[in-house]
Amino acid sequence: MEFLDIVDENNNLTGEIEERNYVHELGLWHRHSSCWIMNNNGEILLQKRASTKKRNPSKWSKTGGHVETGETPIKALKREVLEEIGIKLRDDQIEFIKEFKNNTESNKSFNYNYFVRVNYRIEEYIIQKEELSEVRYFTIEEIEKAKLENDQSFASTNWPDNDFYKEIEYLKCKREEIKDWIFQSFFIF
């Protein structure tokens, strides 16, 4: 069973702790942590959620999950990445992007969004079969095209346009940083 800290509408801890399903049933405020994972080719790792998941079944999404009782968002992110794809993250690999508020009837949460740079091949990921069916690298352009074509196999298709395109621009900037770093590293003797 997964227990979550309850927060108020301003993201302050209330001292209450509830079971995850109960939190969603009652629409209680809680925290979530997720990340965009990019390799040295500037590709984004997405995971295909298991068909048995209640939220976004069989859809491609970022890696992440709930911040459990007593965890910080970073600790939750590290736990989720290790559990879901078998990768142990170091602090220096994690970059905070932003916190945003999700205020829908079925999910009232504060979401901590991060960027992670790794350089693993697909076969190096160890996926948690209860959570995922597969992982795959996508180009940023493929993710943009899915949004443009309203491809419902991607969870991000249903994001508000403004949020989605801000995230895409951020990822494009990170991709350019990686290209510059690789180019400079190549020419340093």
BASESE-140004 format. One record per residue (C-alpha): y, x, z. Coordinates in Angstrom, 3 decimals. Example, Ala and Ser with C-alpha at 12.3 -4.5 7.8 and 13.67 -1.06 7.14 Angstrom:
// BASESE-140004
((-4.500, 12.300, 7.800))
((-1.060, 13.670, 7.140))
***
This chain:
// BASESE-140004
((0.000, 0.000, 0.000))
((3.477, 1.247, -0.885))
((6.337, 0.735, 1.601))
((10.013, 0.951, 0.680))
((13.231, 1.372, 2.621))
((15.511, -1.612, 2.177))
((19.154, -0.920, 1.373))
((22.146, -3.224, 1.185))
((24.180, -4.023, -1.945))
((26.152, -0.785, -1.377))
((23.015, 1.400, -1.147))
((23.193, 1.867, 2.636))
((19.888, 1.967, 4.505))
((19.402, -1.169, 6.600))
((16.583, 0.180, 8.777))
((14.175, -2.396, 7.335))
((10.902, -1.346, 5.697))
((8.882, -3.695, 3.486))
((5.837, -3.580, 1.219))
((6.720, -3.050, -2.462))
((5.396, -6.382, -3.777))
((7.243, -8.250, -1.023))
((10.450, -6.370, -1.917))
((10.208, -7.583, -5.511))
((9.158, -11.118, -4.592))
((12.215, -11.546, -2.374))
((14.597, -9.566, -4.578))
((15.480, -7.040, -1.865))
((17.594, -3.992, -2.635))
((15.645, -0.719, -2.819))
((15.691, 2.692, -4.562))
((14.024, 4.040, -7.678))
((13.931, 7.542, -9.170))
((13.182, 8.559, -12.777))
((13.753, 11.363, -15.249))
((14.031, 12.323, -18.857))
((11.690, 15.261, -19.520))
((12.643, 17.560, -22.425))
((10.736, 20.503, -23.878))
((12.159, 23.629, -25.570))
((12.024, 21.851, -28.939))
((14.464, 19.232, -27.643))
((11.773, 16.532, -27.647))
((11.501, 13.886, -24.940))
((8.250, 13.213, -23.112))
((7.576, 9.515, -22.703))
((4.607, 7.933, -21.013))
((2.856, 4.794, -22.145))
((2.418, 2.553, -19.137))
((-1.032, 1.111, -18.467))
((-1.667, -2.375, -19.826))
((-2.328, -3.569, -16.251))
((1.209, -2.797, -15.009))
((3.362, -5.800, -14.012))
((6.596, -4.298, -15.329))
((6.684, -3.025, -18.909))
((2.913, -2.980, -19.560))
((1.857, -0.813, -22.532))
((5.450, 0.293, -23.136))
((6.792, 3.808, -23.592))
((9.082, 4.788, -20.716))
((10.507, 7.643, -18.686))
((8.573, 9.108, -15.767))
((9.454, 7.774, -12.343))
((8.891, 5.197, -9.677))
((9.946, 3.785, -6.333))
((11.476, 5.889, -3.580))
((9.056, 5.304, -0.722))
((9.969, 4.997, 2.950))
((11.478, 8.210, 4.307))
((11.731, 9.920, 0.914))
((14.812, 11.258, -0.803))
((15.171, 10.392, -4.497))
((14.341, 14.016, -5.443))
((11.213, 14.038, -3.282))
((10.146, 10.719, -4.844))
((10.726, 12.107, -8.331))
((8.625, 15.201, -7.618))
((5.837, 13.035, -6.185))
((5.867, 10.621, -9.136))
((5.839, 13.419, -11.739))
((2.951, 15.159, -9.968))
((0.959, 11.932, -9.549))
((1.565, 10.511, -13.012))
((1.472, 13.583, -15.269))
((0.168, 16.403, -13.059))
((3.252, 18.632, -13.150))
((4.728, 20.246, -10.033))
((8.514, 20.456, -10.414))
((10.772, 23.108, -8.901))
((14.254, 22.237, -7.671))
((15.833, 24.460, -10.349))
((14.222, 22.325, -13.088))
((15.848, 19.100, -11.902))
((19.391, 18.079, -12.831))
((20.990, 14.900, -11.501))
((22.482, 12.692, -14.220))
((23.694, 9.598, -12.413))
((22.934, 6.746, -10.059))
((23.158, 3.231, -11.398))
((22.804, -0.213, -9.918))
((20.252, -2.638, -11.362))
((21.098, -6.161, -10.255))
((18.601, -8.469, -11.901))
((16.851, -11.365, -10.197))
((13.457, -9.629, -10.218))
((14.631, -6.081, -9.524))
((17.585, -5.199, -7.327))
((17.586, -1.444, -7.131))
((19.649, 1.695, -7.070))
((18.241, 4.016, -9.705))
((18.574, 7.784, -9.500))
((18.359, 9.287, -12.955))
((17.504, 12.956, -13.560))
((16.966, 15.422, -16.379))
((14.030, 17.853, -16.283))
((13.323, 20.711, -18.655))
((9.741, 21.901, -19.077))
((7.726, 23.502, -21.834))
((4.248, 22.032, -21.605))
((2.005, 21.042, -24.471))
((0.703, 17.449, -24.448))
((-2.813, 18.576, -23.571))
((-1.519, 20.273, -20.400))
((-0.458, 16.981, -18.826))
((-2.969, 15.324, -16.518))
((-2.296, 11.604, -16.660))
((-2.972, 9.136, -13.880))
((-5.154, 6.541, -15.628))
((-4.173, 3.721, -13.227))
((-0.530, 4.149, -14.234))
((-0.589, 5.454, -17.820))
((-2.637, 5.335, -20.977))
((-1.052, 8.355, -22.714))
((1.942, 10.683, -22.993))
((3.713, 11.815, -26.133))
((6.783, 13.743, -27.213))
((9.412, 11.850, -29.216))
((12.539, 13.084, -30.917))
((15.791, 11.631, -29.654))
((16.231, 10.083, -33.088))
((12.882, 8.268, -32.800))
((14.005, 6.785, -29.493))
((17.339, 5.743, -31.034))
((15.547, 4.161, -33.989))
((13.320, 2.161, -31.628))
((16.429, 0.742, -29.954))
((18.107, -0.014, -33.274))
((15.010, -1.799, -34.596))
((14.399, -3.588, -31.264))
((10.933, -2.005, -31.048))
((9.445, -3.763, -28.011))
((6.907, -0.999, -27.450))
((9.734, 0.975, -25.782))
((11.027, -0.085, -22.356))
((14.487, 1.298, -23.216))
((14.876, -1.242, -26.043))
((15.940, -3.798, -23.426))
((18.553, -1.594, -21.743))
((22.210, -2.549, -22.143))
((23.595, -0.766, -25.225))
((26.322, 1.073, -23.331))
((23.864, 2.576, -20.820))
((21.322, 3.456, -23.500))
((23.780, 5.276, -25.779))
((25.353, 7.195, -22.886))
((21.871, 8.460, -21.993))
((21.168, 9.383, -25.630))
((24.426, 11.341, -25.912))
((23.595, 13.190, -22.704))
((20.153, 14.100, -24.103))
((21.680, 15.338, -27.359))
((24.003, 17.620, -25.373))
((21.050, 18.972, -23.388))
((19.152, 19.585, -26.640))
((22.089, 21.624, -27.975))
((22.209, 23.655, -24.744))
((18.520, 24.468, -25.150))
((19.001, 25.489, -28.792))
((21.919, 27.747, -27.804))
((19.905, 29.292, -24.971))
((16.924, 29.992, -27.254))
((19.201, 31.436, -29.960))
((20.963, 33.728, -27.473))
((17.671, 34.783, -25.878))
((16.275, 35.677, -29.276))
((19.139, 38.054, -30.065))
((19.365, 39.796, -26.688))
((17.741, 43.210, -26.896))
***
